[in-house]
Amino acid sequence: MALGWWHRCCCRCAGSSRAAWLAGSGRALGSSANGAGRQRRAVGPAAPAWKAERPDFLGRSSALSILKIRSIFWRFHHTTLRLYSCGTAVSDEKYKDPFKLGSKDLNNLYEDIKKELWVSTTELKEMCEYYFDGKGKAFRPMIVVLMARACNFHHNNSGEVQASQRSIAVITEMIHTATLLHDDVIDDANSRRGKQTVNHIWGERKAVLAGDFILSAASLALARIGSATIVSVITCVIEDLVHGEFLQMGSKENENERFAHYLEKTFKKTASLIANSCKAVSILGCPDPEVHEIAYQYGRNLGIAFQLIDDVLDFTSCSDQLGKPTSADLKLGIATGPVLFACQQFPEINAMIMRRFSLPGDIERARDYVLQSHGVQQTTYLAQRYCHKAMTEISKLRPSPERDALIQLAEIVIARDK
């Protein structure tokens, strides 16, 4: 079944995607993604229904009607998103290529990281530098430097990245890579980025220690910035990563709570690093709290969308494209967005979720159900909505090439196939 077509421009999928979107049942799903800032961690009582004028879509705990979500997504998909997908930015200039704009501040990124990881033990050095081979996308550092430039220009017309802001980009990539080492141990993974994992080559114990060493080096680099505020912002990421991993290990018996559980886990494991890194560079470059919130919300929404698409690709891409095995989440007993949406059409999936796809044939049947359902399309539309929110937030900054590149980046996230 060819499922990659809805990654393309929304204007090409009007007829068939609307029919797919309107199909299915009308059960309610709860959803949350842990809103902005540490001060907002407390979750209030569930609202009876989501309202169109609410600014933080799916950002707080709420009970959502699937039919209402579909109606909202349909209007959004074929009206609002066109403002951002016609090839021109809000500033009436052509979108800037984020990879080209970001690359000038990321020269020698991996060499600088290796300097932070200096260690005399040869084996530990090899393990720590294993993923810093220059073959990664450097997606997170690129967002950080573009956000730094956009916020600096918004504040005082300066498009230059401060040394402390670039340090955040380095630290962000180090934290992300350390979590990859730890995740591969937890997941017992044997491939990452098209090559063997550290735990597969050197063993689980040494892989955990290598990840710990990278985190400690990142902490030293963070301390050198000399700002208690920045330390507080970035250390929230570590806390969220741990909580997110525990959320992933658990599951909700109540079907209406599962989506909220899933989105909270998605925020903590993926989006928190991007959101707080963006917030950190905005604090370093601009004193305005409103700009800090814009940066945070952009990173939060883009990060959630990125992971939603990652969960889609786990069902629609081949192993060669992803650089890791497909259906990996099902094999780990994890129910992601496509599976949770598929439950609306195939309720028998619920029993598989509760036993974490542990019986023979569960993984194959669950995958077939997902591909027969509209779960992939619905998850993609949800990702589009988060990307739209990210675009809306970043458009509040003064027009600049970097701001427009961040808008373009949201479209790239939706269209990616690996």
N, C-alpha and C positions, 0 to 999 in steps of 0.2 A: 504494500500500500504506500503510495507516494504521499508523504505528509509534510514536505518542506515548503509547499506553495504558499502557505499563509505567512511565511517570513518575508514575503515581498510587499510591494506597495499596496496600501489598503484599497486603492481604486481598482485593482485588478481582481478583487475577490468579492465584489459586491453581492452577486446573486447567490453563489453556493455557500459562502460563509454565513450569510444571514440565515439561510435555511438551517445550516448546522447549528447556529447559535440559538435559534429559537426552539430547537428540539430539546426534549428531555423533561424531567420532572421539576417541581417547584419547591423542593425542600429548602429549608433554611440552613445556612451555614454560618457559624460564627467566624469572625476574622479579626486579627490584630497584628500589628507589626512593631509594637513598642515605639511610641512616638518620640519626639525630639527631646534630647537632653536627659541627663541623669535626674534632674529635678522632676521629670514627668513620669517616672517609673511606675508610680501607683496607677492601677487600672481601675476605673470606675465601673459602675453597674452598666450592664448591656443596654444599649438604646433599642427601642422597638423596631426601628427601621432606619436605613440610611437615607439622608436627604441630599438632594442634588447640589444644594448650595454649600454643603459642608466642605471645608477646604482640605481636610486631611483624609482623603479617601482610604478606607481600610486602615487608618492610622491608630484607631482606638478600638477597644472591645465593643462589638456590636453584633446584633443579629441581622443577617442579610438574607433577603429573599432572592433565590436564584433567578426567578423571573424578572425581578426588579434590576438585578445586576445585568442580565442580558439586555434589557431595554436600554439601560444606561450605556453599556458598552457599544450597542449598535449605533446609538446617536453619536457617541464619542468617536467611534471608529471611522465614520464616514462624514463627519463634519469637522470637529475640533482638530483632529490630528492633521488634517490637510493644511492647517496653518503652518505646520512644521515640516511637511514632506513635499513641498513644491520646489525645493532647491534654493530658496532664499531665506536668509535669517531675518529675525525681527528687525535688525538694523538695515534691511533692504540691501544687504550685501550678500554675495555668495558665501555659503558656508565655508569655513576654513577646515582643512584636513587636520583633525586633532593629532594624528600620528606625526605629521610633519611639524606642526607647531610645538608639540611636546618634546620631540626628539632633541631639540637644541639644548634643552635643560637636562636631558637624560644621558648626554654623552658621558662615557666612563662610569655609568651607574654601577655596573657590576664590579668594576675594578675598585670603586669606592667602598662597596659593600665588603669585598674581600679584605680591604684594609681594616675594616671594623672587626673582621673575623680572624685577625692575626693570631696564630697559635703555633707553638713549636712542635706539637705532636702531629706527625705526618698523616696518620690515619684519620684523626679527628678533623684535620684541615681538609682532607679529601672529601669527607662526608659533608662537612658544612658548606663547601663550595660546589657540591655536586649539582644542585639545581640553579646555581648562579653562573650558568654557562653562556649567557647571552642569547639563549634560544627561547626564553620566555617572552610573553607579549608585553611585560611591564605595564599592564593595563592600569593598575592602581597607582603607581608612581606618576603615570601620565596624567591621570585625573587630578592628582595633587598639584602638579606644577601648573597645569592649565587653570585650576581654581585659584592658585596663588597669584598668577598674572591677572586673572579677571578681577579678583578682589583688590589687588594693588591699583589697577587702573581705575576701578570704581572709586577708590578713596582719594587718590592724588595724581591720577594720570600717569603713574609709573607702571610700565609693563615689565619691569625687571623682577626676577625672582630673588628674594633675599637668601643668604646662605642658610639661615635657620629654616626657611621654608623648604629649601631643597633637602635639608637633613630629614624633614618629615617624610619626604618621598622615599628616601633611603630606608628609614625606619619602617615605613609602611610595607615595603617589599620584604624586609627582613622578617617582620611579624607574620606576614602572609606565608612566606616560605617555611618558617618554623612550624606553622599549623599544618602545612602539607605533610611534613615528616611525621607529626603526631597523628594526623588523620590516617595516614597510610598504615601506621601500626594498629590503630583501633580497627580499621576496616580490613586488615590483613591483605592489603593491596600489593600486587606484584608489578604493576606498570603505572607510569606517570609520565606524561609528555612524551610518549612514544619510546620510553626506555625503562629499564628495571628500576624499581624503587630502592631507596636507601635501606629500608628494612629487609628487602629481599637479598641485597648484596651483603650487608654487614650484620644483619640480625636486628631484632626488635629492640633489645636493650640499648645497643649503641645508637640506634636511630632516635630513640627517645632522648638520650643524652645529647645528641647532636642538635636536636630541636631546642632543648633547654639552653644549650650554649648560644645558639643564634638569638634566642629571646634575651639572654643576659647581655649580649653584645648590643642589641637594640636598646635595651634599658640604659646602658652606659651612654650611648649616643644621644638618647633622649635627655638624660640628665645634663649633658654638656650644653644643651640649648639654654639652660638657666632660667626657665620659667616654670613656676609651680603650677600655674594654670594649664600650661601645655602638658605637663606631666600628668595632671589629673584627667585631662581629656583623653589622652592616649591610653592611660592605664585602664580606663573604662572598657576599652576594647578587649583586653585580656580577660577581664571579668565576664564580659558578654560571651566570649569564645567558649569559656568553660561552661557557663550556663547553657549555651546553645547546644553543646555536645551532650549535656545531661538531658535536655529536652528531646534531642534526637534519639536517645536511648529509650525514652519512655513513649507511651502512647495513651490516647484518650478513649475510654469506652464509649462515652457519649459522642455520637456521630456529629452533632452540631458543634462540638468543641474542637473537633479535629483540625478544621481549617485554621482556627485561631492559633492552635498549638503549632501548626505547620508554619504559619507566617511569622510567629514570634521566633521560632527556631531559625527561620531564614534570615530575619533581621540580625539576630545575635551572631550567627555563624558566618555570615557573608557581608551584610550591609553595614554593620556597626563599624568595621574597620574603615570602609570608604567614607561613611558619614562623619566619623570623628576625625579622620585625617583631613578631610575638607574643612571641618570646623577649626582645626588647629591652625592651618595655614591662613585662614581668614582672620583669626585672632592676632596672628603675628603681623598681618599686613594692614588691618583696618580696625579701628576702635569701636565701630558701630555694632551693637548687639544684633540689630536687624540683619546685617550682612552675615554675621555668624550663623544665624538661624537659616538664612537662605542657603548658605554653603552646606550646612548640616542636612537640610531637607533634600537638597539636590542629591547628595551622596547617599542618603537613606533610600530614597525612591529609586535611584539608578541601581543601587546595590541589590535591592529586592527584585527589580526587573531582571537584572543579570542572572540571579540564581533561578528565577522562574524559567527563563529561557534555557538555562543549563539543565533544568529538570525535564524540559520538553525534549532537548537534544538527547537525553538518555534513552528516549524511545524512538527518535527519528533519525539519528545519525549512526554511522557505522563506527566501529572501534578505531579504524585508521584515521578518521576525521577527528575524533575526540582525543586520541592519544591515550585512551583508557577503555576498559571494557564497557559495553552498553548494558542496560538493565542492572547497573551496579547497585542502585538503591534498593530495588526489589530483592536482590540477592542478600542485601544487608538487613532486610526486613523493614525497610523504610517506605512509607507511603507518601509520595510527593503530590504536587498539584494535579497532574494528569490522572493519577489514581483516585484522588479524592473527588474530582469532578466526575470521573467514570462511575463512581458509586451511585450517582443519581440515576443512571440508566441500568446499572447492573448491581443491585443491592447485595448480591452474593459475595461481592468483593469485601464487604465489611467483616465477614468471618475470617477471611484471609488476613486482613489487616491486624485483627486482634491476635492471631497466632503468628504474626510477622512472617507470613509466606513460608512457613516452615515445613509444610507437608509436601510430599512428592507431587510435582505438577503444579503447585501453587504459582510459582513464578511465571511459568509458561501461560497458564490460564489468565493470570492477572494482566500480563502483557497483551494477550489477545483481546481481552475486554477493553483495555485502554485504547488500542488501535481501532476497535470497532465503535468506540464511543466518540463523543465530542470533547473528551477530556483534554486533548492536546490543543485543540482550537481555543477552548475556554481559558486554559492556562496562558496561552499566547495573548489573548485579549486582555487578560488581567495584567500581564507584563507590559502591554502597550499603555494601559491606564497609568501604571506607575511611571513609565517613561514620560508620558504626557505631563504628569505632575512635576517630574524633575525639570522638564523644559519650562513649565510655567514658573517654577521657582527661580531658575537661573536667569530667566528673561527679565527679572526685576533689577538686575545689575545694569550698569551703563553699558551701551553697546561697545564691544571690542572684539577683535579677532578670536581671542581666547574664549570669551563668553559664547560666541557663535559656534566655536569648535565643540564646546561642551553640549550645546544643543544638538549638534550633528552627532555627537557621541551616543546620545540616547537612541537615535535612529539606527546607528551601527549595532548597538546592543540587541535591538529587536531583529535585525536582519542577519545576525551572525549564524553560521552553520557549524561552528566548532568552538 
